[in-house]
Amino acid sequence: MSLDSDAAALRKIPLFRGVDDQKLRLLAFLSERVRFEAGENIVVEGDFGDTAYIILSGSADVMVSSPQGEQLVATVKENDFVGEIAILIDVPRTATVRATNEVTALAVSKEHFFKLLTNFPDMAVEVMRALAHRLERTTREFSRLRAALTDG
Amino acid sequence: MERTLFGFIWRYSKRQQIVILAMTVISFPILYMTLELPKWIVNDAISGSDFPKQFMGYELGQIPYLIALCCVFLGLVILNNAVKYFLNIYKGVSGERMLRRLRYMLYNYVLRFPLSRFRKVSGGEIIPMITAEVEDVGVFIGEAIATPAFQGGTLLVYIVFIFAQDPFLGAAAISLYPLQAYVIPKLQRRVILLTRDRIKNVRVISDRIAETVNAAADIHANDTSRYHLADLSDRLFINYRIRLAIFRRKFMIKFLNNFLNQLPPFFFYSVGGILVIQGQMTFGALVAVLAAYKDLASPWKELLNWYQNLANVTVKYQTVVENFDVDDAIAHDKLQGSDTASIELENTEIKLSNISVSSGGSGLAVVDVSLEAKDGSHIAVYGRDGSGRTELLLAAAGLLEPVAGRATFGGRRFEELPHTVVSRYLSYVGNDPFIFNDSIRGNVIYALKTKPQTRLDQDDASDEDIAKIRHNEASLTGNSLLDVTEPWEDYERAGVESPAQLDDRLLQLFSLVGLEGDLYRLGLAAHLDSDLDSAFVDKILTARAEVARRAAEDKNWAGLVELWSSGQFNNSATLGENILFAVPSDPTRSVWDAANDPVVRGALKDAGILEMLVEMGATVAETMIELFADTGADASLIGDHSFVTNDELPLFEQRLRRYRQKGKKAEDDTTKKKKKMGLTEEDIAAFVGLAFRLIPGRHRILTLTEEQEKKLIAARAPVHATLEGNSAYALFAEDAYIAPLSIEENILFGKPRVDRRGASDRIDAFLRDTVNELGLREAIARAGLNFEVGVAGGRLSATQRRRIGLVRALVKRPSILIFDAVADGDRALMSRIVEAGNGHTLIVGTADPQVAKTLETVAVMRDGRLVATGGWDSVQQIAIDGASVDLEKEAS
């Protein structure tokens, strides 16, 4: 349990891949290490959140409510980033994340994250790059699906 | 009040002035003797002959005679100075007493101002009048008669002496006095006018400053600070100009005086010289006249000073007094509570017959309104702000005198009734009741403090003496004879017998007005320090034990808090708290401030952990520099999150360099122990302070090994041994109430786990349950009564302030309760007040139809006139529609 190990965990997140080591340590210092018991909700669908979590150990289920009840859509584990959309734009949480065993995570608040971005523009560029990658991937996925639909 | 300063002085200090004058006269011969005796000593004793001489019946030789005369001289010197000392003290005492009397009279006038006057004068103007402006008056009063008498007498003696030598030269010596007597007052008159301007200007400055303090939020919101700076700058410039003009004239007067004083020697040398040469005058006489003339200058100067002082002080006195001595002051005996008990009212009905009330400006706020409040009736005065509602209520409470019509209470006009009688039956709460800078309790029982209560237990003798002196001084200066230190709370008025019962009653009233929850929350955050009630402490400790039990049994709960335990390290608390196992007794000091205390550092050293802490502090400093300085983070980021402020960063860099260098050197010497020797005590304190701030569970700057934790915990015992009995620290113990911690922290006796989200909320909920189960809620709400509300209740919300005002009105069990807009927007509160009232009359000003509905009679006010009276249903049409018509009119 130290800043170094937390910074190392941050490094593994694609969003932060290009960011300086020192700045990641600062982000690690500003964020809090939190613990969740098995069965505890890390984020709840529909809530407005201002915190994103980087899972350091343990795993959690991502559930989305549907007319048929909650549905498991994914599981997250070590080094996964959860709830990052909420710290970038103000939208309700899109899914519930529930710990399946004891989870330790790094909580990054919106406030700190934005403070860092305004302080270090090169970090903002890296974040932008990561988001663009994700958008590109999503768009490609979307076109593929549409093509599949029109074919079918 | 006397319009002139001398009128005031003569009326109140006749005797003292005569004593001062008499003592001054007595000091003359003594002074004369001290001047005369040296001549004897020189002429008779030292260069005299025909010894032995007679001295008080003894025959003395030359040397004994000399010694005897010298002893007499010494005695006279002592006597002279003793008289002077006594005289000065006496003057000082008289002056101070007069000053006290003057200030008291002025303050008394402030209390007697009719309410309408406070719309025109501000505190900012009145404060300097009573405090600074009259200060000089007090100093002057001791000198008022003595100085002119003494200096004038001296002057006269010298002049007579000169005349005796030669009438012509005498005439020359005083020849310019008439000129001075003509010119100087002329100049002085101008100075007086300027002084008036200056005083008025300073009052404006003081008023502006007071306004700035009150308007701080609006100034910042409107970004008008530059305007205010320019405004004050202009005022200060005017002040400078006036002062410069005063200086110029003042020193011109001095210059004239000096010049005219030095002219006569010209005549002495020229005319006197010729006379001597011609043999019409002896040389000795000329020398004597010159010497005498030189002595003339000093008393003349003193007289002039006194004259200037007099002019200055007279202006000040007049400019102050003219502001206070107003014609429409409330009669003195209306405020005095004595012998009014005889006035018994047959009923407590308020009857307003065709009254009109001035709006303070030229118009009328209330026009020709008649209203009757029978005993036990409930009346709403419904109207918008500016409808005359507030003024009507003030008139009904007897606080605003109508300009026409009759306002009676119990069949007698309000003007005839002293305040004591009115306030015994009637409570009034305005829209914005004033909240004093006191506790909540103090603000509420304020209503019970109308006169000191006879105390049951007589105090011990030592107190009695000072009380006697206080009483004596008060009667000498016409001050209040009532003792403010005596208990003033009138329990009987509140219908209770003891302070504890009063608290119960207050809690009932606070529940009634819906403030009980607020009190409870304030109570949880309250610090109990002095008067710890042992039963209450026991309950808190029981609650603490309950929390601990729960934590031991319930795993969920245990995951939320880390409780303090003497043998365990608390990861959610700072290292400082962990090591000291104590907090500073002053709740405003943080635990890391303790690192600056040499006693604490000494204890740490004795416990053998000082070096470890310095090392930790150095690591923290290193991390801070790396995270914040090296990354080039901006000030806001550093300010919010760093342990080290922006300014301190370079300082810590130096410290760290020193520390590391010494460390290297020490390693070379292979005596690691000397490592920290290169650091000053200040450096060590700074490093330990950083280490103390560390919360291991949150700031993951360094990881404590189990061994280190053990070592730190082991230090608790020796540290406690050192700090035991040190009043600056409150030591933790499971079975003790820790005064500097709030009640909530005392019950919890631990920290919410830093690594659990939302732990605090869940803990709050749990504490609420525990507190309710143990019946502690009331006791905690009671602690909330001790909450200090800040200047003008600034730490409370406007609603809270109004409700405290309401409790203040209710606590004295009035027969008639009048309040204005306090319940607006809260119909439930209004219903509770109506229900709780046991037959008392209610007159409620409101702009809220929901509140008006609750009361049986509604009087609708519009544009200063009473437009309808009756049940809500019957007046609703007029009240609501009329108002909407008004609104439409305004809109079009």
HADDOCK unambig.tbl for C-alpha pairs under 7 A between the chains (distance, minus, plus):
assign (segid A and resid 1 and name CA) (segid B and resid 700 and name CA) 6.61 0.50 0.50
assign (segid A and resid 1 and name CA) (segid B and resid 703 and name CA) 6.68 0.50 0.50
assign (segid A and resid 2 and name CA) (segid B and resid 700 and name CA) 4.82 0.50 0.50
assign (segid A and resid 2 and name CA) (segid B and resid 701 and name CA) 6.16 0.50 0.50
assign (segid A and resid 2 and name CA) (segid B and resid 702 and name CA) 6.33 0.50 0.50
assign (segid A and resid 2 and name CA) (segid B and resid 703 and name CA) 6.36 0.50 0.50
assign (segid A and resid 3 and name CA) (segid B and resid 700 and name CA) 5.39 0.50 0.50
assign (segid A and resid 3 and name CA) (segid B and resid 701 and name CA) 5.89 0.50 0.50
assign (segid A and resid 22 and name CA) (segid B and resid 627 and name CA) 6.62 0.50 0.50
assign (segid A and resid 22 and name CA) (segid B and resid 631 and name CA) 6.96 0.50 0.50
assign (segid A and resid 23 and name CA) (segid B and resid 631 and name CA) 6.89 0.50 0.50
assign (segid A and resid 26 and name CA) (segid B and resid 627 and name CA) 5.39 0.50 0.50
assign (segid A and resid 29 and name CA) (segid B and resid 699 and name CA) 6.66 0.50 0.50
assign (segid A and resid 32 and name CA) (segid B and resid 698 and name CA) 6.32 0.50 0.50
assign (segid A and resid 33 and name CA) (segid B and resid 698 and name CA) 6.85 0.50 0.50
assign (segid A and resid 33 and name CA) (segid B and resid 755 and name CA) 5.70 0.50 0.50
assign (segid A and resid 34 and name CA) (segid B and resid 755 and name CA) 4.03 0.50 0.50
assign (segid A and resid 34 and name CA) (segid B and resid 756 and name CA) 5.47 0.50 0.50
assign (segid A and resid 34 and name CA) (segid B and resid 757 and name CA) 6.79 0.50 0.50
assign (segid A and resid 35 and name CA) (segid B and resid 755 and name CA) 5.69 0.50 0.50
assign (segid A and resid 35 and name CA) (segid B and resid 756 and name CA) 5.82 0.50 0.50
assign (segid A and resid 119 and name CA) (segid B and resid 633 and name CA) 6.03 0.50 0.50
assign (segid A and resid 119 and name CA) (segid B and resid 634 and name CA) 6.56 0.50 0.50
